[in-house]
Amino acid sequence: MKVLFYVTGAAMAPLTPLCMQTLRAMRPADEVRVALSAAALRFVTRDACAMHADHVLLDDWDRMRNGQHVELSRWPDVIVVYPASLNFVTRFSLGTVDTPVMLSIQCSAARIVIAPALPPGGAESFSFEQATARLEGHRRVELLPTIVAPSAVLGTEVRGAPVPFTDVVELLDQIGNHEDIRPGVGLR
């Protein structure tokens, strides 16, 4: 399977190299490309991701060659957004196409797996509620639920953490096996 792994600026982004290593261990035959948003670069480096990916791209018009965004939209079988920030989920649900990778994702025919990683209160916010409603039932989108986990900022448990990455890999197995997954609801 060809997997485009898009990393946003959510606070879980530093775990990307570990997620990539897990993906490689569990699905060694997959071809994996990583795209890093500008915000993700605050938390993780291109070099750290390159250790476990076939190719790493920066989501920046100035750093992509002409037409690369079109190639990127046609290449993957599945797009995984992990972690998906509140900003990404909201922008994606509105159809935003202001960066080359956002344009590629919006124009791709690939399945899209989104694992939100939200700040405290984000899972209950109006913007997330509205974005979730817009994405519900979308034929290509699997919007995964958030889970309760300790907040690094508050020191208490809050809803908003992404599902464990191994759950995402299991979903990739289901997609690869063409199992019936109800659109818009994520894991069974």
C-alpha positions as CSV (number, residue, x, y, z in Angstrom):
1,M,0.0,0.0,0.0
2,K,1.2,3.6,-0.7
3,V,0.7,5.7,2.5
4,L,1.0,9.4,2.7
5,F,1.6,10.3,6.3
6,Y,0.8,14.0,7.0
7,V,2.0,15.4,10.3
8,T,0.4,18.6,11.7
9,G,1.4,20.9,14.5
10,A,-0.4,19.1,17.3
11,A,1.6,18.5,20.4
12,M,1.8,14.8,19.7
13,A,4.0,15.5,16.6
14,P,7.2,14.6,18.5
15,L,6.1,11.0,18.5
16,T,6.1,10.8,14.7
17,P,9.4,9.0,14.4
18,L,8.1,6.3,16.8
19,C,4.9,6.1,14.8
20,M,6.8,5.7,11.6
21,Q,9.0,3.0,13.1
22,T,5.8,1.2,14.3
23,L,4.3,1.4,10.8
24,R,7.5,0.0,9.2
25,A,7.5,-2.9,11.7
26,M,3.9,-3.8,11.3
27,R,3.6,-3.1,7.5
28,P,7.1,-3.5,6.1
29,A,5.9,-3.7,2.4
30,D,4.2,-0.3,2.4
31,E,5.7,2.6,0.6
32,V,5.6,5.6,2.9
33,R,6.0,9.3,2.2
34,V,5.8,11.8,5.0
35,A,4.7,15.4,4.6
36,L,5.4,17.9,7.4
37,S,3.3,21.0,7.9
38,A,5.1,24.2,8.9
39,A,3.6,23.9,12.4
40,A,4.9,20.3,12.7
41,L,8.4,21.5,12.2
42,R,8.2,23.1,15.7
43,F,8.1,19.6,17.2
44,V,9.8,17.2,14.8
45,T,12.6,17.4,12.2
46,R,12.6,16.3,8.6
47,D,15.7,14.2,9.4
48,A,14.0,12.3,12.2
49,C,11.1,11.3,9.9
50,A,13.4,10.4,7.0
51,M,14.9,7.5,9.0
52,H,11.6,5.6,8.6
53,A,10.1,7.0,5.4
54,D,10.8,6.6,1.7
55,H,10.5,10.3,1.2
56,V,9.9,13.4,3.3
57,L,8.2,16.6,2.0
58,L,7.7,20.0,3.6
59,D,4.2,21.5,3.0
60,D,5.5,24.7,1.5
61,W,4.9,26.0,-2.0
62,D,8.5,27.2,-2.2
63,R,10.0,23.8,-1.4
64,M,7.9,21.7,-3.8
65,R,8.8,21.4,-7.4
66,N,6.2,22.4,-10.0
67,G,3.3,20.0,-10.2
68,Q,4.5,17.9,-7.2
69,H,1.2,18.6,-5.4
70,V,-0.7,17.0,-8.3
71,E,1.5,13.9,-8.2
72,L,1.0,13.8,-4.5
73,S,-2.7,13.8,-4.8
74,R,-2.6,10.9,-7.2
75,W,0.1,8.8,-5.6
76,P,-1.3,7.4,-2.3
77,D,-3.8,4.6,-1.6
78,V,-4.4,6.1,1.8
79,I,-3.6,9.3,3.6
80,V,-3.0,9.2,7.3
81,V,-3.1,12.5,9.3
82,Y,-1.6,11.7,12.6
83,P,-1.6,13.8,14.7
84,A,-4.4,15.9,13.3
85,S,-4.5,19.3,15.0
86,L,-7.8,21.1,15.6
87,N,-6.6,23.6,13.0
88,F,-6.2,20.8,10.4
89,V,-9.5,19.2,11.2
90,T,-11.4,22.5,10.9
91,R,-9.5,23.6,7.8
92,F,-9.9,20.2,6.1
93,S,-13.6,20.1,6.8
94,L,-14.1,23.5,5.2
95,G,-12.2,22.5,2.0
96,T,-9.2,24.7,2.6
97,V,-6.5,24.4,0.0
98,D,-3.9,27.0,1.0
99,T,-0.9,24.7,1.1
100,P,0.3,22.2,-1.4
101,V,-0.4,19.2,0.8
102,M,-3.9,20.5,1.8
103,L,-4.6,20.9,-1.9
104,S,-3.3,17.4,-2.6
105,I,-5.4,15.9,0.2
106,Q,-8.6,17.7,-0.9
107,C,-8.1,16.5,-4.6
108,S,-7.0,13.0,-3.8
109,A,-9.2,9.9,-4.4
110,A,-7.4,8.1,-1.6
111,R,-9.0,7.0,1.7
112,I,-8.2,9.6,4.4
113,V,-7.7,8.5,8.0
114,I,-7.7,11.4,10.5
115,A,-6.6,10.9,14.1
116,P,-7.3,14.2,16.0
117,A,-5.0,15.3,18.7
118,L,-6.8,18.2,20.4
119,P,-5.9,20.7,23.1
120,P,-7.8,20.7,26.4
121,G,-11.4,21.6,25.6
122,G,-10.9,21.0,21.9
123,A,-13.0,17.9,21.7
124,E,-15.9,19.9,23.1
125,S,-15.4,23.0,21.1
126,F,-17.8,24.5,18.6
127,S,-15.3,24.3,15.8
128,F,-14.6,20.6,16.3
129,E,-18.3,19.9,16.6
130,Q,-19.0,21.7,13.4
131,A,-16.0,20.1,11.6
132,T,-17.1,16.6,12.8
133,A,-20.6,17.2,11.5
134,R,-19.2,18.3,8.1
135,L,-17.0,15.2,7.8
136,E,-19.6,12.7,9.1
137,G,-20.5,10.2,6.4
138,H,-17.9,11.4,3.9
139,R,-17.2,8.4,1.7
140,R,-13.4,8.6,1.9
141,V,-12.8,10.0,5.4
142,E,-12.3,8.0,8.6
143,L,-12.4,10.5,11.4
144,L,-11.2,8.6,14.4
145,P,-12.4,9.3,17.9
146,T,-10.3,11.0,20.5
147,I,-9.5,9.3,23.8
148,V,-9.0,10.5,27.4
149,A,-5.4,10.9,28.4
150,P,-3.3,13.1,30.7
151,S,-2.8,16.7,29.5
152,A,0.8,17.8,29.5
153,V,-0.4,21.4,30.3
154,L,-3.1,20.7,32.9
155,G,-1.7,17.6,34.6
156,T,-5.2,16.0,34.6
157,E,-7.0,13.7,32.2
158,V,-8.9,15.2,29.4
159,R,-10.6,14.1,26.2
160,G,-8.6,14.9,23.0
161,A,-5.7,12.6,22.7
162,P,-5.4,10.6,19.4
163,V,-6.1,6.9,19.4
164,P,-3.0,4.7,19.8
165,F,-1.1,4.5,16.6
166,T,-1.4,0.7,16.5
167,D,-5.1,1.3,16.1
168,V,-4.4,3.3,13.0
169,V,-2.2,0.5,11.6
170,E,-5.0,-2.0,12.2
171,L,-7.4,0.3,10.3
172,L,-4.8,0.3,7.4
173,D,-5.0,-3.5,7.5
174,Q,-8.8,-3.3,7.1
175,I,-8.5,-0.8,4.3
176,G,-5.8,-2.9,2.6
177,N,-8.0,-6.0,2.9
178,H,-11.0,-4.0,1.5
179,E,-13.1,-4.7,4.5
180,D,-16.3,-2.7,4.8
181,I,-15.7,0.3,7.1
182,R,-18.6,2.6,7.5
183,P,-17.5,6.0,6.2
184,G,-16.9,8.8,8.8
185,V,-16.9,6.6,11.9
186,G,-13.3,5.2,12.1
187,L,-12.6,2.2,14.1
188,R,-15.2,-0.5,14.6
